Amino acid sequence: MKEFRYVITDPLGIHARPAGELVKELTGFRSEITLTKGEKTAEARRIFGLMSLGVKQGDEILVRAEGPDEEAAIQAAEKILTSRF
């Protein structure tokens, strides 16, 4: 299992358009990829799950990948989060 924490810097948090980009970027991976904010966890490849987390600017999220391509999945997630959020 691989994981990292990230604090959202985007003034709008995780909203529809960038959430869609994140989902699109992570769809090809076989590993289970989740985002956690506080007590809530969502599958990173489900836009409605991501939106239900209600992630705002300044919130810390935990991104976790577990599976056969977890290293590549976590790197892809980190890259898009740091460049978009």
PDB file of N, CA, C and O in Angstrom:
ATOM      1  N   MET A   1       0.841  -1.173   0.000  1.00  0.00           N
ATOM      2  CA  MET A   1       0.000   0.000   0.000  1.00  0.00           C
ATOM      3  C   MET A   1       0.892   1.244   0.000  1.00  0.00           C
ATOM      4  O   MET A   1       1.890   1.314   0.718  1.00  0.00           O
ATOM      5  N   LYS A   2       0.514   2.205  -0.809  1.00  0.00           N
ATOM      6  CA  LYS A   2       1.203   3.490  -0.891  1.00  0.00           C
ATOM      7  C   LYS A   2       0.196   4.584  -0.543  1.00  0.00           C
ATOM      8  O   LYS A   2      -0.991   4.470  -0.848  1.00  0.00           O
ATOM      9  N   GLU A   3       0.683   5.641   0.097  1.00  0.00           N
ATOM     10  CA  GLU A   3      -0.209   6.738   0.436  1.00  0.00           C
ATOM     11  C   GLU A   3       0.567   8.035   0.605  1.00  0.00           C
ATOM     12  O   GLU A   3       1.779   8.029   0.824  1.00  0.00           O
ATOM     13  N   PHE A   4      -0.150   9.140   0.501  1.00  0.00           N
ATOM     14  CA  PHE A   4       0.426  10.443   0.789  1.00  0.00           C
ATOM     15  C   PHE A   4      -0.686  11.379   1.232  1.00  0.00           C
ATOM     16  O   PHE A   4      -1.862  11.154   0.943  1.00  0.00           O
ATOM     17  N   ARG A   5      -0.299  12.419   1.930  1.00  0.00           N
ATOM     18  CA  ARG A   5      -1.241  13.446   2.381  1.00  0.00           C
ATOM     19  C   ARG A   5      -1.000  14.705   1.551  1.00  0.00           C
ATOM     20  O   ARG A   5       0.123  15.003   1.144  1.00  0.00           O
ATOM     21  N   TYR A   6      -2.081  15.424   1.318  1.00  0.00           N
ATOM     22  CA  TYR A   6      -1.984  16.637   0.521  1.00  0.00           C
ATOM     23  C   TYR A   6      -2.987  17.664   1.045  1.00  0.00           C
ATOM     24  O   TYR A   6      -4.129  17.322   1.351  1.00  0.00           O
ATOM     25  N   VAL A   7      -2.557  18.914   1.147  1.00  0.00           N
ATOM     26  CA  VAL A   7      -3.446  20.003   1.558  1.00  0.00           C
ATOM     27  C   VAL A   7      -3.894  20.735   0.288  1.00  0.00           C
ATOM     28  O   VAL A   7      -3.066  21.186  -0.503  1.00  0.00           O
ATOM     29  N   ILE A   8      -5.188  20.843   0.110  1.00  0.00           N
ATOM     30  CA  ILE A   8      -5.775  21.460  -1.081  1.00  0.00           C
ATOM     31  C   ILE A   8      -5.516  22.970  -1.071  1.00  0.00           C
ATOM     32  O   ILE A   8      -5.810  23.655  -0.091  1.00  0.00           O
ATOM     33  N   THR A   9      -4.962  23.477  -2.176  1.00  0.00           N
ATOM     34  CA  THR A   9      -4.663  24.903  -2.286  1.00  0.00           C
ATOM     35  C   THR A   9      -5.629  25.638  -3.209  1.00  0.00           C
ATOM     36  O   THR A   9      -5.727  26.864  -3.147  1.00  0.00           O
ATOM     37  N   ASP A  10      -6.342  24.912  -4.061  1.00  0.00           N
ATOM     38  CA  ASP A  10      -7.290  25.537  -4.979  1.00  0.00           C
ATOM     39  C   ASP A  10      -8.390  26.242  -4.183  1.00  0.00           C
ATOM     40  O   ASP A  10      -8.984  25.635  -3.293  1.00  0.00           O
ATOM     41  N   PRO A  11      -8.670  27.508  -4.488  1.00  0.00           N
ATOM     42  CA  PRO A  11      -9.702  28.250  -3.753  1.00  0.00           C
ATOM     43  C   PRO A  11     -11.086  27.603  -3.819  1.00  0.00           C
ATOM     44  O   PRO A  11     -11.912  27.823  -2.933  1.00  0.00           O
ATOM     45  N   LEU A  12     -11.345  26.811  -4.853  1.00  0.00           N
ATOM     46  CA  LEU A  12     -12.648  26.153  -4.999  1.00  0.00           C
ATOM     47  C   LEU A  12     -12.654  24.726  -4.452  1.00  0.00           C
ATOM     48  O   LEU A  12     -13.688  24.058  -4.474  1.00  0.00           O
ATOM     49  N   GLY A  13     -11.515  24.259  -3.964  1.00  0.00           N
ATOM     50  CA  GLY A  13     -11.438  22.889  -3.453  1.00  0.00           C
ATOM     51  C   GLY A  13     -11.518  21.882  -4.586  1.00  0.00           C
ATOM     52  O   GLY A  13     -11.096  22.159  -5.709  1.00  0.00           O
ATOM     53  N   ILE A  14     -12.063  20.712  -4.283  1.00  0.00           N
ATOM     54  CA  ILE A  14     -12.262  19.702  -5.326  1.00  0.00           C
ATOM     55  C   ILE A  14     -13.681  19.887  -5.850  1.00  0.00           C
ATOM     56  O   ILE A  14     -14.653  19.482  -5.213  1.00  0.00           O
ATOM     57  N   HIS A  15     -13.779  20.504  -7.022  1.00  0.00           N
ATOM     58  CA  HIS A  15     -15.073  20.741  -7.644  1.00  0.00           C
ATOM     59  C   HIS A  15     -15.170  19.932  -8.933  1.00  0.00           C
ATOM     60  O   HIS A  15     -14.224  19.232  -9.295  1.00  0.00           O
ATOM     61  N   ALA A  16     -16.275  20.017  -9.612  1.00  0.00           N
ATOM     62  CA  ALA A  16     -16.620  19.099 -10.697  1.00  0.00           C
ATOM     63  C   ALA A  16     -15.566  18.933 -11.793  1.00  0.00           C
ATOM     64  O   ALA A  16     -15.163  17.808 -12.090  1.00  0.00           O
ATOM     65  N   ARG A  17     -15.121  20.015 -12.387  1.00  0.00           N
ATOM     66  CA  ARG A  17     -14.217  19.882 -13.537  1.00  0.00           C
ATOM     67  C   ARG A  17     -12.884  19.220 -13.159  1.00  0.00           C
ATOM     68  O   ARG A  17     -12.503  18.243 -13.803  1.00  0.00           O
ATOM     69  N   PRO A  18     -12.168  19.707 -12.150  1.00  0.00           N
ATOM     70  CA  PRO A  18     -10.918  19.029 -11.813  1.00  0.00           C
ATOM     71  C   PRO A  18     -11.136  17.627 -11.237  1.00  0.00           C
ATOM     72  O   PRO A  18     -10.286  16.751 -11.402  1.00  0.00           O
ATOM     73  N   ALA A  19     -12.261  17.413 -10.568  1.00  0.00           N
ATOM     74  CA  ALA A  19     -12.556  16.063 -10.077  1.00  0.00           C
ATOM     75  C   ALA A  19     -12.707  15.108 -11.254  1.00  0.00           C
ATOM     76  O   ALA A  19     -12.250  13.966 -11.196  1.00  0.00           O
ATOM     77  N   GLY A  20     -13.344  15.574 -12.318  1.00  0.00           N
ATOM     78  CA  GLY A  20     -13.477  14.772 -13.528  1.00  0.00           C
ATOM     79  C   GLY A  20     -12.134  14.449 -14.149  1.00  0.00           C
ATOM     80  O   GLY A  20     -11.921  13.341 -14.640  1.00  0.00           O
ATOM     81  N   GLU A  21     -11.229  15.413 -14.128  1.00  0.00           N
ATOM     82  CA  GLU A  21      -9.884  15.180 -14.648  1.00  0.00           C
ATOM     83  C   GLU A  21      -9.147  14.135 -13.808  1.00  0.00           C
ATOM     84  O   GLU A  21      -8.442  13.283 -14.348  1.00  0.00           O
ATOM     85  N   LEU A  22      -9.312  14.204 -12.499  1.00  0.00           N
ATOM     86  CA  LEU A  22      -8.683  13.227 -11.610  1.00  0.00           C
ATOM     87  C   LEU A  22      -9.224  11.832 -11.895  1.00  0.00           C
ATOM     88  O   LEU A  22      -8.458  10.875 -12.007  1.00  0.00           O
ATOM     89  N   VAL A  23     -10.535  11.718 -12.010  1.00  0.00           N
ATOM     90  CA  VAL A  23     -11.168  10.429 -12.316  1.00  0.00           C
ATOM     91  C   VAL A  23     -10.637   9.883 -13.637  1.00  0.00           C
ATOM     92  O   VAL A  23     -10.272   8.711 -13.727  1.00  0.00           O
ATOM     93  N   LYS A  24     -10.594  10.728 -14.654  1.00  0.00           N
ATOM     94  CA  LYS A  24     -10.114  10.308 -15.979  1.00  0.00           C
ATOM     95  C   LYS A  24      -8.666   9.822 -15.914  1.00  0.00           C
ATOM     96  O   LYS A  24      -8.321   8.811 -16.526  1.00  0.00           O
ATOM     97  N   GLU A  25      -7.830  10.534 -15.183  1.00  0.00           N
ATOM     98  CA  GLU A  25      -6.414  10.187 -15.064  1.00  0.00           C
ATOM     99  C   GLU A  25      -6.215   8.843 -14.360  1.00  0.00           C
ATOM    100  O   GLU A  25      -5.294   8.098 -14.695  1.00  0.00           O
ATOM    101  N   LEU A  26      -7.067   8.535 -13.396  1.00  0.00           N
ATOM    102  CA  LEU A  26      -6.869   7.333 -12.576  1.00  0.00           C
ATOM    103  C   LEU A  26      -7.642   6.113 -13.055  1.00  0.00           C
ATOM    104  O   LEU A  26      -7.462   5.022 -12.515  1.00  0.00           O
ATOM    105  N   THR A  27      -8.491   6.276 -14.049  1.00  0.00           N
ATOM    106  CA  THR A  27      -9.352   5.187 -14.510  1.00  0.00           C
ATOM    107  C   THR A  27      -8.585   3.961 -15.008  1.00  0.00           C
ATOM    108  O   THR A  27      -9.059   2.840 -14.827  1.00  0.00           O
ATOM    109  N   GLY A  28      -7.459   4.132 -15.608  1.00  0.00           N
ATOM    110  CA  GLY A  28      -6.728   3.005 -16.182  1.00  0.00           C
ATOM    111  C   GLY A  28      -5.974   2.124 -15.195  1.00  0.00           C
ATOM    112  O   GLY A  28      -5.437   1.089 -15.588  1.00  0.00           O
ATOM    113  N   PHE A  29      -5.921   2.501 -13.951  1.00  0.00           N
ATOM    114  CA  PHE A  29      -5.162   1.723 -12.967  1.00  0.00           C
ATOM    115  C   PHE A  29      -6.005   0.603 -12.375  1.00  0.00           C
ATOM    116  O   PHE A  29      -7.215   0.746 -12.199  1.00  0.00           O
ATOM    117  N   ARG A  30      -5.355  -0.505 -12.073  1.00  0.00           N
ATOM    118  CA  ARG A  30      -6.054  -1.655 -11.500  1.00  0.00           C
ATOM    119  C   ARG A  30      -6.120  -1.592  -9.985  1.00  0.00           C
ATOM    120  O   ARG A  30      -6.962  -2.252  -9.376  1.00  0.00           O
ATOM    121  N   SER A  31      -5.257  -0.818  -9.374  1.00  0.00           N
ATOM    122  CA  SER A  31      -5.230  -0.702  -7.915  1.00  0.00           C
ATOM    123  C   SER A  31      -6.483   0.018  -7.404  1.00  0.00           C
ATOM    124  O   SER A  31      -7.112   0.788  -8.130  1.00  0.00           O
ATOM    125  N   GLU A  32      -6.825  -0.244  -6.159  1.00  0.00           N
ATOM    126  CA  GLU A  32      -7.885   0.503  -5.497  1.00  0.00           C
ATOM    127  C   GLU A  32      -7.274   1.823  -5.043  1.00  0.00           C
ATOM    128  O   GLU A  32      -6.255   1.834  -4.352  1.00  0.00           O
ATOM    129  N   ILE A  33      -7.897   2.941  -5.433  1.00  0.00           N
ATOM    130  CA  ILE A  33      -7.382   4.267  -5.101  1.00  0.00           C
ATOM    131  C   ILE A  33      -8.489   5.019  -4.369  1.00  0.00           C
ATOM    132  O   ILE A  33      -9.601   5.161  -4.876  1.00  0.00           O
ATOM    133  N   THR A  34      -8.168   5.496  -3.173  1.00  0.00           N
ATOM    134  CA  THR A  34      -9.172   6.200  -2.376  1.00  0.00           C
ATOM    135  C   THR A  34      -8.645   7.547  -1.905  1.00  0.00           C
ATOM    136  O   THR A  34      -7.439   7.750  -1.765  1.00  0.00           O
ATOM    137  N   LEU A  35      -9.582   8.465  -1.662  1.00  0.00           N
ATOM    138  CA  LEU A  35      -9.298   9.754  -1.030  1.00  0.00           C
ATOM    139  C   LEU A  35     -10.085   9.781   0.266  1.00  0.00           C
ATOM    140  O   LEU A  35     -11.253   9.393   0.308  1.00  0.00           O
ATOM    141  N   THR A  36      -9.433  10.243   1.325  1.00  0.00           N
ATOM    142  CA  THR A  36     -10.087  10.338   2.623  1.00  0.00           C
ATOM    143  C   THR A  36      -9.951  11.758   3.144  1.00  0.00           C
ATOM    144  O   THR A  36      -8.874  12.354   3.111  1.00  0.00           O
ATOM    145  N   LYS A  37     -11.070  12.284   3.626  1.00  0.00           N
ATOM    146  CA  LYS A  37     -11.092  13.578   4.303  1.00  0.00           C
ATOM    147  C   LYS A  37     -11.824  13.348   5.621  1.00  0.00           C
ATOM    148  O   LYS A  37     -13.014  13.033   5.640  1.00  0.00           O
ATOM    149  N   GLY A  38     -11.103  13.507   6.705  1.00  0.00           N
ATOM    150  CA  GLY A  38     -11.709  13.262   8.010  1.00  0.00           C
ATOM    151  C   GLY A  38     -12.166  11.823   8.134  1.00  0.00           C
ATOM    152  O   GLY A  38     -11.363  10.900   8.004  1.00  0.00           O
ATOM    153  N   GLU A  39     -13.443  11.627   8.382  1.00  0.00           N
ATOM    154  CA  GLU A  39     -14.017  10.296   8.555  1.00  0.00           C
ATOM    155  C   GLU A  39     -14.571   9.706   7.260  1.00  0.00           C
ATOM    156  O   GLU A  39     -14.965   8.541   7.231  1.00  0.00           O
ATOM    157  N   LYS A  40     -14.605  10.507   6.183  1.00  0.00           N
ATOM    158  CA  LYS A  40     -15.200  10.065   4.922  1.00  0.00           C
ATOM    159  C   LYS A  40     -14.128   9.592   3.948  1.00  0.00           C
ATOM    160  O   LYS A  40     -13.069  10.206   3.820  1.00  0.00           O
ATOM    161  N   THR A  41     -14.422   8.485   3.262  1.00  0.00           N
ATOM    162  CA  THR A  41     -13.528   7.951   2.247  1.00  0.00           C
ATOM    163  C   THR A  41     -14.334   7.720   0.973  1.00  0.00           C
ATOM    164  O   THR A  41     -15.485   7.288   1.021  1.00  0.00           O
ATOM    165  N   ALA A  42     -13.704   8.018  -0.177  1.00  0.00           N
ATOM    166  CA  ALA A  42     -14.361   7.823  -1.466  1.00  0.00           C
ATOM    167  C   ALA A  42     -13.399   7.190  -2.453  1.00  0.00           C
ATOM    168  O   ALA A  42     -12.192   7.428  -2.406  1.00  0.00           O
ATOM    169  N   GLU A  43     -13.940   6.391  -3.333  1.00  0.00           N
ATOM    170  CA  GLU A  43     -13.176   5.816  -4.438  1.00  0.00           C
ATOM    171  C   GLU A  43     -12.787   6.962  -5.370  1.00  0.00           C
ATOM    172  O   GLU A  43     -13.639   7.749  -5.781  1.00  0.00           O
ATOM    173  N   ALA A  44     -11.513   7.052  -5.696  1.00  0.00           N
ATOM    174  CA  ALA A  44     -10.997   8.176  -6.482  1.00  0.00           C
ATOM    175  C   ALA A  44     -11.443   8.157  -7.932  1.00  0.00           C
ATOM    176  O   ALA A  44     -11.247   9.144  -8.641  1.00  0.00           O
ATOM    177  N   ARG A  45     -12.035   7.071  -8.394  1.00  0.00           N
ATOM    178  CA  ARG A  45     -12.486   6.999  -9.784  1.00  0.00           C
ATOM    179  C   ARG A  45     -13.995   7.184  -9.912  1.00  0.00           C
ATOM    180  O   ARG A  45     -14.582   6.842 -10.939  1.00  0.00           O
ATOM    181  N   ARG A  46     -14.612   7.718  -8.881  1.00  0.00           N
ATOM    182  CA  ARG A  46     -16.060   7.966  -8.901  1.00  0.00           C
ATOM    183  C   ARG A  46     -16.293   9.449  -8.563  1.00  0.00           C
ATOM    184  O   ARG A  46     -16.105   9.880  -7.425  1.00  0.00           O
ATOM    185  N   ILE A  47     -16.701  10.202  -9.568  1.00  0.00           N
ATOM    186  CA  ILE A  47     -16.812  11.648  -9.409  1.00  0.00           C
ATOM    187  C   ILE A  47     -17.792  12.029  -8.302  1.00  0.00           C
ATOM    188  O   ILE A  47     -17.525  12.960  -7.543  1.00  0.00           O
ATOM    189  N   PHE A  48     -18.908  11.335  -8.197  1.00  0.00           N
ATOM    190  CA  PHE A  48     -19.882  11.683  -7.160  1.00  0.00           C
ATOM    191  C   PHE A  48     -19.339  11.375  -5.770  1.00  0.00           C
ATOM    192  O   PHE A  48     -19.651  12.076  -4.808  1.00  0.00           O
ATOM    193  N   GLY A  49     -18.532  10.334  -5.666  1.00  0.00           N
ATOM    194  CA  GLY A  49     -17.888  10.031  -4.386  1.00  0.00           C
ATOM    195  C   GLY A  49     -16.927  11.134  -3.985  1.00  0.00           C
ATOM    196  O   GLY A  49     -16.904  11.560  -2.830  1.00  0.00           O
ATOM    197  N   LEU A  50     -16.131  11.597  -4.948  1.00  0.00           N
ATOM    198  CA  LEU A  50     -15.196  12.688  -4.663  1.00  0.00           C
ATOM    199  C   LEU A  50     -15.942  13.949  -4.248  1.00  0.00           C
ATOM    200  O   LEU A  50     -15.551  14.627  -3.298  1.00  0.00           O
ATOM    201  N   MET A  51     -17.008  14.256  -4.960  1.00  0.00           N
ATOM    202  CA  MET A  51     -17.771  15.469  -4.664  1.00  0.00           C
ATOM    203  C   MET A  51     -18.431  15.373  -3.281  1.00  0.00           C
ATOM    204  O   MET A  51     -18.596  16.383  -2.596  1.00  0.00           O
ATOM    205  N   SER A  52     -18.805  14.157  -2.879  1.00  0.00           N
ATOM    206  CA  SER A  52     -19.479  13.987  -1.584  1.00  0.00           C
ATOM    207  C   SER A  52     -18.552  14.245  -0.398  1.00  0.00           C
ATOM    208  O   SER A  52     -19.022  14.444   0.723  1.00  0.00           O
ATOM    209  N   LEU A  53     -17.244  14.241  -0.636  1.00  0.00           N
ATOM    210  CA  LEU A  53     -16.301  14.517   0.443  1.00  0.00           C
ATOM    211  C   LEU A  53     -16.347  15.985   0.878  1.00  0.00           C
ATOM    212  O   LEU A  53     -16.008  16.311   2.016  1.00  0.00           O
ATOM    213  N   GLY A  54     -16.765  16.857  -0.027  1.00  0.00           N
ATOM    214  CA  GLY A  54     -16.853  18.280   0.302  1.00  0.00           C
ATOM    215  C   GLY A  54     -15.506  18.905   0.621  1.00  0.00           C
ATOM    216  O   GLY A  54     -15.389  19.678   1.571  1.00  0.00           O
ATOM    217  N   VAL A  55     -14.494  18.577  -0.162  1.00  0.00           N
ATOM    218  CA  VAL A  55     -13.136  19.060   0.095  1.00  0.00           C
ATOM    219  C   VAL A  55     -13.007  20.525  -0.300  1.00  0.00           C
ATOM    220  O   VAL A  55     -13.282  20.897  -1.441  1.00  0.00           O
ATOM    221  N   LYS A  56     -12.592  21.343   0.642  1.00  0.00           N
ATOM    222  CA  LYS A  56     -12.424  22.789   0.446  1.00  0.00           C
ATOM    223  C   LYS A  56     -10.941  23.172   0.534  1.00  0.00           C
ATOM    224  O   LYS A  56     -10.102  22.372   0.947  1.00  0.00           O
ATOM    225  N   GLN A  57     -10.645  24.394   0.141  1.00  0.00           N
ATOM    226  CA  GLN A  57      -9.281  24.914   0.254  1.00  0.00           C
ATOM    227  C   GLN A  57      -8.814  24.800   1.702  1.00  0.00           C
ATOM    228  O   GLN A  57      -9.552  25.150   2.623  1.00  0.00           O
ATOM    229  N   GLY A  58      -7.601  24.316   1.905  1.00  0.00           N
ATOM    230  CA  GLY A  58      -7.029  24.172   3.234  1.00  0.00           C
ATOM    231  C   GLY A  58      -7.278  22.815   3.872  1.00  0.00           C
ATOM    232  O   GLY A  58      -6.665  22.493   4.890  1.00  0.00           O
ATOM    233  N   ASP A  59      -8.165  22.013   3.294  1.00  0.00           N
ATOM    234  CA  ASP A  59      -8.426  20.676   3.826  1.00  0.00           C
ATOM    235  C   ASP A  59      -7.278  19.736   3.476  1.00  0.00           C
ATOM    236  O   ASP A  59      -6.710  19.801   2.386  1.00  0.00           O
ATOM    237  N   GLU A  60      -6.953  18.865   4.417  1.00  0.00           N
ATOM    238  CA  GLU A  60      -5.950  17.832   4.156  1.00  0.00           C
ATOM    239  C   GLU A  60      -6.666  16.547   3.776  1.00  0.00           C
ATOM    240  O   GLU A  60      -7.625  16.133   4.427  1.00  0.00           O
ATOM    241  N   ILE A  61      -6.181  15.923   2.706  1.00  0.00           N
ATOM    242  CA  ILE A  61      -6.738  14.643   2.280  1.00  0.00           C
ATOM    243  C   ILE A  61      -5.635  13.589   2.333  1.00  0.00           C
ATOM    244  O   ILE A  61      -4.446  13.898   2.245  1.00  0.00           O
ATOM    245  N   LEU A  62      -6.059  12.351   2.477  1.00  0.00           N
ATOM    246  CA  LEU A  62      -5.160  11.207   2.420  1.00  0.00           C
ATOM    247  C   LEU A  62      -5.490  10.450   1.152  1.00  0.00           C
ATOM    248  O   LEU A  62      -6.641  10.073   0.931  1.00  0.00           O
ATOM    249  N   VAL A  63      -4.494  10.225   0.322  1.00  0.00           N
ATOM    250  CA  VAL A  63      -4.664   9.468  -0.911  1.00  0.00           C
ATOM    251  C   VAL A  63      -3.959   8.135  -0.713  1.00  0.00           C
ATOM    252  O   VAL A  63      -2.792   8.083  -0.323  1.00  0.00           O
ATOM    253  N   ARG A  64      -4.688   7.058  -0.987  1.00  0.00           N
ATOM    254  CA  ARG A  64      -4.139   5.721  -0.752  1.00  0.00           C
ATOM    255  C   ARG A  64      -4.379   4.859  -1.995  1.00  0.00           C
ATOM    256  O   ARG A  64      -5.459   4.885  -2.584  1.00  0.00           O
ATOM    257  N   ALA A  65      -3.360   4.102  -2.377  1.00  0.00           N
ATOM    258  CA  ALA A  65      -3.472   3.152  -3.490  1.00  0.00           C
ATOM    259  C   ALA A  65      -2.974   1.799  -3.014  1.00  0.00           C
ATOM    260  O   ALA A  65      -1.943   1.693  -2.349  1.00  0.00           O
ATOM    261  N   GLU A  66      -3.732   0.764  -3.369  1.00  0.00           N
ATOM    262  CA  GLU A  66      -3.336  -0.581  -2.997  1.00  0.00           C
ATOM    263  C   GLU A  66      -3.678  -1.524  -4.147  1.00  0.00           C
ATOM    264  O   GLU A  66      -4.825  -1.606  -4.584  1.00  0.00           O
ATOM    265  N   GLY A  67      -2.659  -2.232  -4.624  1.00  0.00           N
ATOM    266  CA  GLY A  67      -2.884  -3.159  -5.717  1.00  0.00           C
ATOM    267  C   GLY A  67      -1.639  -3.339  -6.560  1.00  0.00           C
ATOM    268  O   GLY A  67      -0.553  -2.896  -6.186  1.00  0.00           O
ATOM    269  N   PRO A  68      -1.801  -3.994  -7.702  1.00  0.00           N
ATOM    270  CA  PRO A  68      -0.648  -4.372  -8.521  1.00  0.00           C
ATOM    271  C   PRO A  68       0.132  -3.207  -9.132  1.00  0.00           C
ATOM    272  O   PRO A  68       1.327  -3.340  -9.399  1.00  0.00           O
ATOM    273  N   ASP A  69      -0.521  -2.078  -9.353  1.00  0.00           N
ATOM    274  CA  ASP A  69       0.165  -0.913  -9.933  1.00  0.00           C
ATOM    275  C   ASP A  69       0.089   0.297  -9.004  1.00  0.00           C
ATOM    276  O   ASP A  69      -0.009   1.438  -9.457  1.00  0.00           O
ATOM    277  N   GLU A  70       0.137   0.030  -7.697  1.00  0.00           N
ATOM    278  CA  GLU A  70      -0.041   1.092  -6.702  1.00  0.00           C
ATOM    279  C   GLU A  70       0.998   2.199  -6.797  1.00  0.00           C
ATOM    280  O   GLU A  70       0.674   3.368  -6.588  1.00  0.00           O
ATOM    281  N   GLU A  71       2.225   1.853  -7.104  1.00  0.00           N
ATOM    282  CA  GLU A  71       3.279   2.879  -7.198  1.00  0.00           C
ATOM    283  C   GLU A  71       2.968   3.871  -8.315  1.00  0.00           C
ATOM    284  O   GLU A  71       3.035   5.083  -8.108  1.00  0.00           O
ATOM    285  N   ALA A  72       2.631   3.362  -9.491  1.00  0.00           N
ATOM    286  CA  ALA A  72       2.297   4.237 -10.613  1.00  0.00           C
ATOM    287  C   ALA A  72       1.016   5.014 -10.338  1.00  0.00           C
ATOM    288  O   ALA A  72       0.910   6.184 -10.705  1.00  0.00           O
ATOM    289  N   ALA A  73       0.051   4.379  -9.702  1.00  0.00           N
ATOM    290  CA  ALA A  73      -1.226   5.035  -9.395  1.00  0.00           C
ATOM    291  C   ALA A  73      -1.026   6.189  -8.424  1.00  0.00           C
ATOM    292  O   ALA A  73      -1.594   7.265  -8.614  1.00  0.00           O
ATOM    293  N   ILE A  74      -0.234   5.979  -7.400  1.00  0.00           N
ATOM    294  CA  ILE A  74      -0.029   7.028  -6.401  1.00  0.00           C
ATOM    295  C   ILE A  74       0.767   8.186  -7.004  1.00  0.00           C
ATOM    296  O   ILE A  74       0.529   9.347  -6.670  1.00  0.00           O
ATOM    297  N   GLN A  75       1.698   7.874  -7.878  1.00  0.00           N
ATOM    298  CA  GLN A  75       2.462   8.928  -8.554  1.00  0.00           C
ATOM    299  C   GLN A  75       1.559   9.760  -9.460  1.00  0.00           C
ATOM    300  O   GLN A  75       1.678  10.984  -9.507  1.00  0.00           O
ATOM    301  N   ALA A  76       0.663   9.098 -10.174  1.00  0.00           N
ATOM    302  CA  ALA A  76      -0.270   9.820 -11.054  1.00  0.00           C
ATOM    303  C   ALA A  76      -1.212  10.696 -10.233  1.00  0.00           C
ATOM    304  O   ALA A  76      -1.476  11.840 -10.602  1.00  0.00           O
ATOM    305  N   ALA A  77      -1.713  10.170  -9.135  1.00  0.00           N
ATOM    306  CA  ALA A  77      -2.612  10.942  -8.273  1.00  0.00           C
ATOM    307  C   ALA A  77      -1.894  12.161  -7.703  1.00  0.00           C
ATOM    308  O   ALA A  77      -2.441  13.263  -7.681  1.00  0.00           O
ATOM    309  N   GLU A  78      -0.670  11.951  -7.247  1.00  0.00           N
ATOM    310  CA  GLU A  78       0.094  13.061  -6.671  1.00  0.00           C
ATOM    311  C   GLU A  78       0.378  14.133  -7.719  1.00  0.00           C
ATOM    312  O   GLU A  78       0.294  15.329  -7.436  1.00  0.00           O
ATOM    313  N   LYS A  79       0.709  13.700  -8.912  1.00  0.00           N
ATOM    314  CA  LYS A  79       1.021  14.647  -9.983  1.00  0.00           C
ATOM    315  C   LYS A  79      -0.188  15.526 -10.317  1.00  0.00           C
ATOM    316  O   LYS A  79      -0.053  16.745 -10.424  1.00  0.00           O
ATOM    317  N   ILE A  80      -1.345  14.929 -10.480  1.00  0.00           N
ATOM    318  CA  ILE A  80      -2.520  15.732 -10.849  1.00  0.00           C
ATOM    319  C   ILE A  80      -2.987  16.591  -9.679  1.00  0.00           C
ATOM    320  O   ILE A  80      -3.415  17.726  -9.887  1.00  0.00           O
ATOM    321  N   LEU A  81      -2.914  16.076  -8.460  1.00  0.00           N
ATOM    322  CA  LEU A  81      -3.336  16.884  -7.317  1.00  0.00           C
ATOM    323  C   LEU A  81      -2.431  18.099  -7.130  1.00  0.00           C
ATOM    324  O   LEU A  81      -2.924  19.202  -6.893  1.00  0.00           O
ATOM    325  N   THR A  82      -1.122  17.916  -7.233  1.00  0.00           N
ATOM    326  CA  THR A  82      -0.210  19.037  -7.022  1.00  0.00           C
ATOM    327  C   THR A  82      -0.269  20.043  -8.164  1.00  0.00           C
ATOM    328  O   THR A  82       0.037  21.219  -7.964  1.00  0.00           O
ATOM    329  N   SER A  83      -0.654  19.604  -9.349  1.00  0.00           N
ATOM    330  CA  SER A  83      -0.712  20.545 -10.469  1.00  0.00           C
ATOM    331  C   SER A  83      -2.075  21.232 -10.607  1.00  0.00           C
ATOM    332  O   SER A  83      -2.155  22.314 -11.189  1.00  0.00           O
ATOM    333  N   ARG A  84      -3.152  20.624 -10.083  1.00  0.00           N
ATOM    334  CA  ARG A  84      -4.504  21.165 -10.274  1.00  0.00           C
ATOM    335  C   ARG A  84      -5.178  21.653  -8.996  1.00  0.00           C
ATOM    336  O   ARG A  84      -6.026  22.544  -9.051  1.00  0.00           O
ATOM    337  N   PHE A  85      -4.818  21.087  -7.852  1.00  0.00           N
ATOM    338  CA  PHE A  85      -5.543  21.387  -6.629  1.00  0.00           C
ATOM    339  C   PHE A  85      -4.660  22.105  -5.629  1.00  0.00           C
ATOM    340  O   PHE A  85      -5.112  22.437  -4.533  1.00  0.00           O
TER     341      PHE A  85
END
